[in-house]
Amino acid sequence: MTTLRILIVDDEELARRRLVRLLADLPGVELAGECDGGQAALARLREPDADVDVVLLDIRMPGLTGLETAALLGDDGPYVVFTTAHDDHAVDAFDLGVVDYLLKPIEAVRLHRALERARQRLSGQRGGSRELVRLPVTTREGIILVDPQVLTHAVFDGALVTLHLDGRTLLTDQSLQDLEDRLSAAAFERVHRRALVNLEKIERLEPLETGGYNARMPGGDVVPISRQAARRLRRRLGLS
């Protein structure tokens, strides 16, 4: 079982204490620290030895909100599970690619389920996924059936997703998460929040000072791999 290192971020001490107690009863988790706000969390995650897999993040906090903090984590940030007393930010939260959105008071069962989803993403597994012969992709011209073997990578530009298909491209309004859920976990990896890569199509990995990589793809495209995704990739390749 992959051990998840958890950072708790909440301006209320009682809320942090409750999460600490809940985590103590869950298997395969380790507390990486506590922060009382977004700025403190960002500073903690910028430390050279920061090793955090999941942030349990409150939304309404003084200074930076949870939504602002999550947006500032960047592509190499850890997975985010929002823990909030307010249900009116869910759409914005999931637009940021968060793992889950938990309403206070947090129940142990729901927290466990959210962390298992994060664990599946960390290990490159996707529950219920199956090998597809062809992937249906919605475009302005209609639904196009794509052979996953020719899909090299998919990139989100903030509005639409571009699929790169060995020399041609398709634009779709489907989310990267939807594509990831439909594709084989053995071949495809979410390398940061805005990109999904076919591991079999990577030609070269170039190390970056940040701890991530640049992936050289067919045709000369370069896809950055975040530090977080690089850790997962090294595990899959048996390099760490």
FENSUL-V196810 format. One record per backbone hydrogen bond with DSSP energy under -0.5 kcal/mol. NH is the residue of the N-H (numbers start at 0). CO is the residue of the C=O. Records with the same first field share a line. If there is no record, write none. Layout:
# FENSUL-V196810
NH = CO  CO
This chain:
# FENSUL-V196810
3 = 27
4 = 2
5 = 3  29
6 = 53
7 = 32
8 = 55
9 = 34
12 = 10
15 = 11
16 = 12
17 = 13
18 = 14
19 = 15
20 = 16
21 = 17
22 = 18
23 = 19
24 = 20  21
25 = 22
28 = 25
29 = 3
31 = 5
32 = 5
34 = 7
37 = 63
40 = 36
41 = 37
42 = 38
43 = 39
44 = 40
45 = 41
46 = 42  43
49 = 46
52 = 4
53 = 4
54 = 78
55 = 6  53
56 = 54  80
57 = 8  55
60 = 58
65 = 58
68 = 64
69 = 65
70 = 66
71 = 67
72 = 68  69
73 = 70
76 = 73
78 = 52
80 = 54
81 = 99
82 = 56
83 = 101
89 = 86
92 = 88
93 = 89
94 = 90
95 = 91  92
96 = 93
97 = 92
98 = 79
99 = 79
101 = 81
103 = 83
110 = 106
111 = 107
112 = 108
113 = 109
114 = 110
115 = 111
116 = 112
117 = 113
118 = 114
119 = 115
120 = 116
121 = 117
122 = 118
123 = 120
124 = 119
128 = 125
134 = 145
135 = 133
136 = 143
138 = 141
141 = 138
143 = 136  141
145 = 134  143
147 = 145
149 = 146
150 = 146  147
151 = 149  163
152 = 163
153 = 195
154 = 161
155 = 193
156 = 159
160 = 171
161 = 154
162 = 160  169
163 = 152  161
164 = 162  167
169 = 162
171 = 160
172 = 137
178 = 174
179 = 175
180 = 176
181 = 177
182 = 178
186 = 183
187 = 183
188 = 196
190 = 188  194
191 = 194
194 = 191
195 = 153
196 = 188
197 = 151
198 = 186  196
200 = 197
201 = 198
202 = 215
203 = 215
205 = 203  213
206 = 204
207 = 211
210 = 207
212 = 224
213 = 205
214 = 212  222
215 = 203  213
216 = 214  220
219 = 216
220 = 217
222 = 214
223 = 221
224 = 212
225 = 190  223
229 = 225
230 = 226
231 = 227
232 = 228
233 = 229
234 = 230
235 = 231
236 = 232
237 = 234
238 = 233
239 = 233
